[in-house]
Amino acid sequence: MTDALGRVRSALVLGGGSEIALATLDRLAARGLRRAVLLGRRAEVMRDSARGLTSNGVEVVTLPFDAEAIDMHAAVIADAFASYGDFDLVFLASGILGDQEAFEADPTAAGHAAVINYAGAVSSGMAAGAALREQGHGTLVVMSSVAGQRPRRENYVYGSTKAGLDAFAQGLGEALRGSGARVMVVRPGFVRTRMTAGRKPSVLAQSADQVAAAIVAGLDRGASTVWAPPALRWMFLVLNHLPQAVFRRLKA
């Protein structure tokens, strides 16, 4: 349970190697986080990334999790809640960026990306939402992206998966309304992480820690949606209404 000040004491991360998720946990550790359960494919990456948490007194547990193994998600998440819950925060951060040219050369790879980014997120999100509803409290943070707001030629496979995920997360938030549990959708722009290494940063690019700061601020105010940085909200208010002929010429 959260403490008397509403601070997060326990967290479950689906996609435990996510730099944004771990940067968020680092910030929460300074505010009283005591346990973090990281689920992901690469245990060594999760352990290495979580050293800062353990040095700050956070108990860290790493467990195997495959975002593509959708038939296993309900059991894995139920077991995590039974063994280590309840959780004040569940962070849905599993996903891949991939490469648009590679997807066009290999449609099967595009399909796998869609399973990881969307289908896997739906199955794990449904399971996490059900567990939070049962315990009667907690926030499910879903990592969406501004790429899903209006997919571009340069990344439309990735953008389409995030568009679907964003719609799913909003609907799940409505389904949890009144249960004590809730959903917070996070829509970052370009984030400088290992996943984007070698790519040209777009306008308003941020670090993982800057996005983490926005997430923590969103948790504090009970937000349903977080844009990182906030200026992207107003930018896409304009971009979403541009004629396609104009939109396709934009490079930023």
C-alpha positions as CSV (number, residue, x, y, z in Angstrom):
1,M,0.0,0.0,0.0
2,T,1.0,3.6,-0.5
3,D,2.1,5.4,2.7
4,A,0.2,8.1,4.5
5,L,1.4,10.6,2.0
6,G,0.3,8.5,-1.0
7,R,3.8,7.7,-2.0
8,V,4.6,4.5,-4.0
9,R,6.1,1.7,-1.8
10,S,6.0,-1.2,-4.2
11,A,6.2,-1.5,-8.0
12,L,5.9,-4.1,-10.7
13,V,7.6,-3.4,-14.1
14,L,6.6,-5.4,-17.2
15,G,9.6,-4.8,-19.5
16,G,12.1,-4.5,-16.6
17,G,15.0,-3.4,-18.8
18,S,13.2,-0.1,-19.8
19,E,15.4,2.9,-19.1
20,I,12.4,5.1,-18.6
21,A,10.8,2.7,-16.1
22,L,14.1,2.3,-14.2
23,A,14.6,6.1,-14.1
24,T,11.1,6.4,-12.7
25,L,11.9,3.9,-10.0
26,D,15.1,5.7,-9.2
27,R,13.1,8.8,-8.5
28,L,10.5,6.9,-6.5
29,A,13.3,5.3,-4.4
30,A,14.2,8.7,-3.1
31,R,10.5,9.0,-1.9
32,G,10.1,5.7,-0.2
33,L,9.9,2.9,-2.7
34,R,10.8,-0.3,-0.9
35,R,10.3,-3.1,-3.4
36,A,10.6,-3.4,-7.2
37,V,9.8,-6.5,-9.1
38,L,11.2,-6.4,-12.6
39,L,9.8,-8.8,-15.3
40,G,11.7,-9.1,-18.6
41,R,13.7,-11.3,-20.9
42,R,17.2,-10.4,-19.9
43,A,17.9,-11.0,-16.2
44,E,21.4,-9.7,-16.4
45,V,20.4,-6.4,-18.0
46,M,17.7,-5.9,-15.3
47,R,20.1,-6.7,-12.5
48,D,22.8,-4.4,-13.8
49,S,20.3,-1.6,-14.5
50,A,18.8,-1.9,-11.0
51,R,22.0,-1.5,-9.0
52,G,21.2,2.0,-8.2
53,L,17.9,0.9,-6.7
54,T,19.5,-1.8,-4.5
55,S,22.1,0.7,-3.3
56,N,19.2,3.0,-2.2
57,G,17.7,0.2,-0.1
58,V,15.1,-1.0,-2.5
59,E,14.5,-4.8,-2.6
60,V,14.8,-5.8,-6.3
61,V,13.4,-9.1,-7.7
62,T,13.9,-10.1,-11.3
63,L,11.6,-12.6,-13.0
64,P,11.4,-13.9,-16.6
65,F,8.8,-12.4,-18.9
66,D,8.3,-12.7,-22.6
67,A,6.1,-10.0,-24.1
68,E,5.3,-12.4,-27.1
69,A,4.2,-15.2,-24.9
70,I,0.6,-13.9,-24.5
71,D,-0.8,-17.2,-23.3
72,M,1.5,-17.0,-20.2
73,H,0.9,-13.4,-19.2
74,A,-2.1,-13.9,-16.9
75,A,-0.3,-16.6,-14.9
76,V,3.0,-14.8,-14.6
77,I,1.3,-11.6,-13.4
78,A,-1.0,-13.4,-11.0
79,D,2.0,-15.2,-9.5
80,A,3.9,-11.9,-9.1
81,F,0.9,-10.4,-7.3
82,A,0.5,-13.5,-5.1
83,S,4.2,-13.7,-4.3
84,Y,5.1,-10.0,-3.9
85,G,2.0,-7.8,-4.1
86,D,0.1,-5.8,-3.4
87,F,1.6,-3.3,-5.9
88,D,1.0,0.5,-5.8
89,L,2.3,0.8,-9.3
90,V,2.4,-1.4,-12.3
91,F,4.6,-0.1,-15.2
92,L,3.8,-1.5,-18.6
93,A,7.0,-0.7,-20.5
94,S,7.7,-3.8,-22.7
95,G,8.1,-3.0,-26.4
96,I,10.5,-2.6,-29.3
97,L,11.1,0.2,-31.7
98,G,12.4,-1.8,-34.7
99,D,13.3,-0.4,-38.1
100,Q,10.8,0.5,-40.7
101,E,13.0,-0.5,-43.7
102,A,13.6,-3.9,-42.0
103,F,9.9,-4.4,-41.4
104,E,9.2,-3.7,-45.1
105,A,11.8,-6.2,-46.1
106,D,10.5,-8.8,-43.6
107,P,6.8,-8.6,-42.9
108,T,7.1,-11.4,-40.4
109,A,9.4,-9.2,-38.3
110,A,6.7,-6.5,-38.5
111,G,4.2,-9.0,-37.2
112,H,6.4,-9.9,-34.3
113,A,6.8,-6.2,-33.4
114,A,3.0,-5.8,-33.4
115,V,2.6,-8.8,-31.1
116,I,5.2,-7.4,-28.6
117,N,4.0,-3.8,-28.7
118,Y,0.3,-4.3,-28.9
119,A,-1.0,-7.8,-28.4
120,G,1.4,-8.5,-25.6
121,A,0.6,-5.2,-24.0
122,V,-3.1,-6.0,-24.2
123,S,-2.8,-9.4,-22.6
124,S,-0.5,-8.2,-19.8
125,G,-2.4,-5.0,-19.4
126,M,-5.7,-6.8,-19.0
127,A,-4.1,-9.2,-16.4
128,A,-2.5,-6.3,-14.5
129,G,-5.7,-4.3,-14.6
130,A,-7.7,-7.2,-13.2
131,A,-5.2,-7.7,-10.3
132,L,-5.3,-4.0,-9.5
133,R,-9.1,-4.0,-9.5
134,E,-9.1,-7.0,-7.1
135,Q,-6.8,-5.3,-4.7
136,G,-8.8,-2.1,-4.9
137,H,-5.9,0.4,-5.5
138,G,-2.9,1.1,-7.6
139,T,-1.9,2.8,-10.9
140,L,-1.1,1.1,-14.2
141,V,1.3,3.3,-16.1
142,V,1.3,2.5,-19.8
143,M,4.1,3.7,-22.0
144,S,2.5,4.9,-25.2
145,S,4.2,7.4,-27.6
146,V,3.4,10.4,-29.7
147,A,4.3,8.2,-32.6
148,G,0.8,6.8,-32.2
149,Q,-0.9,10.1,-32.5
150,R,-0.4,10.4,-36.2
151,P,1.9,7.7,-37.6
152,R,4.4,8.8,-40.2
153,R,5.9,7.1,-43.3
154,E,9.2,6.7,-41.4
155,N,7.8,4.6,-38.6
156,Y,4.3,3.6,-39.3
157,V,4.6,0.0,-38.1
158,Y,5.8,1.2,-34.7
159,G,3.4,4.1,-34.7
160,S,0.4,1.9,-35.5
161,T,1.2,-0.4,-32.6
162,K,1.3,2.6,-30.2
163,A,-1.9,4.0,-31.6
164,G,-3.6,0.8,-30.8
165,L,-2.0,0.6,-27.3
166,D,-3.0,4.2,-26.5
167,A,-6.6,3.4,-27.4
168,F,-6.6,0.2,-25.3
169,A,-5.1,2.0,-22.3
170,Q,-7.7,4.7,-22.4
171,G,-10.4,2.1,-22.6
172,L,-9.0,0.1,-19.7
173,G,-8.8,3.3,-17.7
174,E,-12.5,3.8,-18.2
175,A,-13.2,0.1,-17.3
176,L,-11.3,0.6,-14.0
177,R,-13.1,3.8,-13.1
178,G,-14.7,3.4,-9.6
179,S,-12.6,0.4,-8.6
180,G,-9.9,2.3,-6.8
181,A,-7.4,1.4,-9.5
182,R,-6.6,3.6,-12.5
183,V,-4.5,3.9,-15.7
184,M,-2.1,6.7,-16.6
185,V,-1.0,6.9,-20.3
186,V,2.4,8.3,-21.0
187,R,3.1,9.8,-24.4
188,P,6.8,10.7,-24.7
189,G,8.4,12.1,-27.9
190,F,11.9,11.2,-28.9
191,V,13.8,9.8,-25.9
192,R,17.5,9.4,-25.8
193,T,18.0,5.8,-24.8
194,R,19.7,2.6,-26.0
195,M,16.7,1.9,-28.1
196,T,17.1,5.2,-30.1
197,A,20.9,5.1,-30.2
198,G,22.2,6.2,-33.6
199,R,18.9,7.9,-34.6
200,K,18.7,11.6,-35.2
201,P,16.9,13.2,-32.3
202,S,13.6,15.0,-33.2
203,V,12.4,18.3,-31.9
204,L,11.9,18.4,-28.1
205,A,14.0,15.2,-27.5
206,Q,14.4,14.3,-23.8
207,S,16.4,12.0,-21.6
208,A,14.9,9.0,-19.8
209,D,15.2,10.9,-16.5
210,Q,13.3,13.9,-17.9
211,V,10.4,11.6,-18.9
212,A,10.6,9.9,-15.5
213,A,10.2,13.3,-13.8
214,A,7.1,13.9,-15.9
215,I,5.8,10.5,-14.9
216,V,6.3,11.1,-11.2
217,A,4.7,14.5,-11.4
218,G,1.7,12.9,-13.2
219,L,1.4,10.3,-10.4
220,D,1.4,13.0,-7.9
221,R,-1.5,14.9,-9.5
222,G,-3.5,11.8,-10.4
223,A,-3.2,12.5,-14.1
224,S,-4.8,10.2,-16.7
225,T,-2.4,11.3,-19.5
226,V,1.1,12.6,-19.4
227,W,2.9,14.2,-22.4
228,A,6.6,14.4,-22.2
229,P,7.5,17.1,-22.7
230,P,4.1,18.9,-22.1
231,A,4.5,21.1,-25.2
232,L,3.8,18.0,-27.3
233,R,0.2,18.1,-26.3
234,W,-0.3,21.5,-28.0
235,M,2.0,20.6,-30.9
236,F,-0.2,17.5,-31.8
237,L,-3.4,19.5,-31.3
238,V,-2.2,21.3,-34.4
239,L,-0.5,18.4,-36.2
240,N,-3.5,16.2,-36.0
241,H,-5.6,18.7,-37.9
242,L,-3.1,19.3,-40.7
243,P,-4.0,18.1,-44.2
244,Q,-2.1,15.0,-45.1
245,A,-0.3,16.7,-48.0
246,V,1.1,19.2,-45.5
247,F,1.8,16.7,-42.7
248,R,3.9,14.4,-44.9
249,R,6.3,17.3,-45.7
250,L,7.2,17.8,-42.1
251,K,10.5,16.4,-41.1
252,A,10.8,17.3,-37.3
